[in-house]
Amino acid sequence: MKDNLYHKHVRIAVIYFGIAALLGVLLRSYSIFSFEFNYKYIVHAHSHIALLGWVYVALTTLLHYCFIKKPASKSYKKIFWATQITLIGMLLTFPFQGYALFSIIFSTLFLIVSYIYAHHFWKNIDPKYKHLKSVLCAKTALIYMVISSIGPWALGAIMSTLGAQSIWYRLSIYFYLHFQYNGWMILALVGLFIYGMEQRGWELSQRSFAPFFWSLNTGIVLTFFLSTLWTEPTRWLYILGGFGAILQLYAFILLWMMVKNKDTALFTTKIQQFVFRLVIILGAIKIMLQLLTALPYFARMATTYLDLTIGYLHLTFLGVISLGLFLLMDYSQLFRISKTTLAWYLFGFLFTEVLIFYKGLAAFLQWDIFNHYSSILTICSLLILFGLLGMIKQNLSKS
């Protein structure tokens, strides 16, 4: 595999994923070994490095690799390394102080650098790509990334005026997470997938693409209301959130109708075809869970039993988004995935999902948690870490 700038940047992203997975194992083993660390601080570090270290770095690298003129400019390199400084700063501060002066400084600097990246991307798209449907998806995804940052900016004002117990504190976090997961990350993945199709000569007609694009984006905006249902608002927010989930389902049905029977031609290896179909299945499960939470009964259930929400977030992040990234990185030949390392990752992901959802349902149904639950969950989390370490080792050996 020919080594270049983008290979290095993608490997750095996966290393961040490995660090996030290691922190996850530490959190899982907290109750077993009675480690003396602040649990919340490690949660903050885990979530920030997973979202911003792994997904953000991987996505921005792929977007730049696909849509920006080659070779990479000095501006891009400066933006990339400025991003790394902010991420390392967060990694060295969050585990030891949580949300405090220095971690907030590095988080704020990250947001500023991400704006600079969005501006750089927007201004430097290769002219031959500007008419592509995939570029429209990528640019819109970056808009959602910027919109999502309203949440973190609002947190400071809310903390100093209303306090962390205010509903607006949680709503700001949910606002950020929603537009990160459902807007920025998933739409960027869709854009990169459509780009792959367009490079194979499969041009999507405007007649087919327009209803998909507008249904998806309307659904992204409206499904934010599903994140507000724990406040037990007016029924109209339930209706709007449910309608948004239906629109998202409709949009992905339209996308599937446009691309069906072409995936085997686009993804030429069996492992790519397998991962693609798995992402489709997990994406369908995610959307169905969204639809369920539009019903007051299930909305209260998800709010009351936190493990159900954690299971859903991990399904989206470790399943749909991370597997989608692995697929696209392998397809782009920037980072190769082997059957063995993927199997380790998938077993860890699937087993932890079953255990997390089991715990949530057990609390709901008042079942007893079986013996050694925490130990088994920790072992399953280790499988994810082993899979990631194997991927990193294999790709470093090829460089």
GINOR-V163439 format. One record per backbone hydrogen bond with DSSP energy under -1.0 kcal/mol. NH is the residue of the N-H (numbers start at 0). CO is the residue of the C=O. E is the energy in kcal/mol with one decimal. If there is no record, write none. Layout:
NH,CO,E
NH,CO,E
This chain:
7,3,-1.9
8,4,-2.2
9,5,-2.3
10,6,-2.2
11,7,-2.2
12,8,-1.8
13,9,-2.1
14,10,-2.1
15,11,-2.0
16,12,-1.7
17,13,-2.3
18,14,-2.2
19,15,-2.7
20,16,-2.6
21,17,-2.3
22,18,-2.3
23,19,-1.9
24,20,-2.3
25,21,-2.1
26,22,-2.1
27,23,-2.4
28,24,-2.0
29,26,-1.0
32,28,-2.3
33,29,-1.2
36,34,-1.2
41,37,-1.7
42,38,-2.1
43,39,-2.3
44,40,-2.2
45,41,-3.0
46,42,-2.6
47,43,-2.3
48,44,-2.4
49,45,-1.9
50,46,-2.5
51,47,-2.6
53,48,-1.8
54,49,-1.9
55,50,-1.9
57,53,-2.3
58,54,-3.0
59,55,-2.7
60,56,-1.9
61,57,-2.3
62,58,-2.9
63,59,-2.1
64,60,-2.7
65,61,-2.2
66,62,-2.5
67,63,-1.7
76,72,-1.8
77,73,-2.4
78,74,-2.4
79,75,-2.8
80,76,-2.4
81,77,-2.2
82,78,-2.1
83,79,-1.8
84,80,-1.8
85,81,-1.7
86,82,-2.2
87,83,-2.9
88,84,-2.1
89,85,-2.0
90,86,-2.5
91,87,-1.8
93,89,-2.5
95,92,-1.2
96,92,-2.0
97,93,-2.0
99,97,-1.2
103,99,-2.6
104,100,-2.1
105,101,-2.4
106,102,-2.3
107,103,-2.6
108,104,-2.5
109,105,-2.1
110,106,-1.9
111,107,-2.0
112,108,-2.6
113,109,-2.5
114,110,-1.8
115,111,-1.8
116,112,-2.3
117,113,-2.4
118,114,-2.4
119,115,-2.7
120,116,-3.1
121,117,-2.5
122,118,-2.1
123,119,-1.2
125,66,-3.0
128,125,-2.6
131,128,-2.3
135,131,-1.2
136,132,-1.8
137,133,-2.3
138,134,-2.9
139,135,-2.2
140,136,-2.4
141,137,-1.9
142,138,-1.5
143,139,-2.0
144,140,-2.0
145,141,-2.1
146,142,-2.7
147,143,-2.8
149,146,-2.0
150,147,-1.6
152,148,-2.0
153,149,-2.2
154,150,-1.4
157,153,-2.4
158,154,-3.0
159,155,-1.9
160,156,-1.1
161,157,-1.8
162,157,-2.8
165,162,-1.4
168,165,-1.1
170,166,-2.4
171,167,-1.9
172,168,-1.5
173,169,-2.7
174,170,-2.5
175,171,-2.0
176,172,-2.6
177,173,-2.8
178,174,-2.0
179,175,-1.5
180,176,-3.0
181,177,-2.4
183,178,-2.8
184,179,-3.0
185,180,-1.7
186,182,-1.5
187,183,-1.7
188,184,-2.1
189,185,-2.4
190,186,-2.5
191,187,-2.3
192,188,-2.3
193,189,-2.7
194,190,-2.2
195,191,-1.8
196,192,-1.6
197,193,-2.7
198,194,-2.4
200,197,-1.5
201,196,-2.3
202,200,-1.2
208,204,-2.9
209,205,-2.5
212,208,-3.0
213,209,-2.6
214,210,-2.0
215,211,-2.5
216,212,-2.2
217,213,-2.2
218,214,-2.3
219,215,-2.3
220,216,-2.0
221,217,-2.5
222,218,-2.5
223,220,-1.0
224,221,-1.7
225,222,-1.3
226,223,-1.9
227,224,-1.3
230,227,-2.0
231,228,-1.9
236,233,-1.5
238,234,-2.1
239,235,-2.8
240,236,-2.5
241,237,-2.5
242,238,-2.7
243,239,-2.3
244,240,-2.0
245,241,-2.1
246,242,-2.3
247,243,-2.3
248,244,-2.2
249,245,-2.7
250,246,-2.7
251,247,-2.1
252,248,-1.8
253,249,-2.3
254,250,-2.3
255,251,-2.2
256,252,-2.3
257,253,-1.7
258,254,-1.8
259,255,-2.2
261,258,-2.3
265,261,-2.1
266,262,-3.3
272,268,-2.2
273,269,-2.5
274,270,-2.3
275,271,-2.5
276,272,-2.1
277,273,-2.2
278,274,-2.6
279,275,-2.0
280,276,-2.3
281,277,-2.8
282,278,-2.6
283,279,-2.1
284,280,-2.1
285,281,-2.4
286,282,-2.2
287,283,-2.2
288,284,-2.3
289,285,-2.0
290,286,-2.3
291,287,-2.1
292,288,-1.9
293,290,-1.2
294,291,-2.0
298,294,-2.5
299,295,-2.4
300,296,-1.7
301,297,-2.6
302,298,-1.8
303,299,-2.5
304,300,-2.2
307,304,-1.7
309,305,-2.6
310,306,-2.6
311,307,-1.9
312,308,-2.5
313,309,-2.6
314,310,-2.2
315,311,-2.2
316,312,-2.9
317,313,-2.1
318,313,-1.0
319,314,-1.7
320,315,-2.9
321,316,-2.4
322,318,-1.6
323,319,-1.4
324,320,-2.3
325,321,-2.5
326,322,-2.5
327,323,-2.2
328,324,-2.8
329,325,-2.3
330,326,-2.6
331,327,-2.2
333,328,-2.1
334,328,-1.5
341,337,-2.2
342,338,-2.2
343,339,-2.1
344,340,-2.1
345,341,-3.0
346,342,-2.8
347,343,-2.2
348,344,-2.7
349,345,-3.1
350,346,-2.5
351,347,-2.2
352,348,-2.2
353,349,-2.2
354,350,-2.3
355,351,-2.7
356,352,-2.6
357,353,-2.2
358,354,-2.2
359,355,-1.9
360,356,-2.7
361,357,-2.9
362,358,-2.0
363,359,-1.8
364,360,-3.0
366,361,-2.6
372,369,-1.2
375,371,-2.4
376,372,-2.6
377,373,-2.2
378,374,-2.2
379,375,-2.4
380,376,-2.0
381,377,-1.8
382,378,-1.2
383,379,-1.0
384,380,-1.7
385,381,-3.0
386,382,-2.3
387,383,-2.2
388,384,-2.7
389,385,-2.3
390,386,-2.1
391,387,-2.6
392,388,-2.6
393,389,-2.5
394,390,-2.2
395,391,-2.4
396,392,-2.1
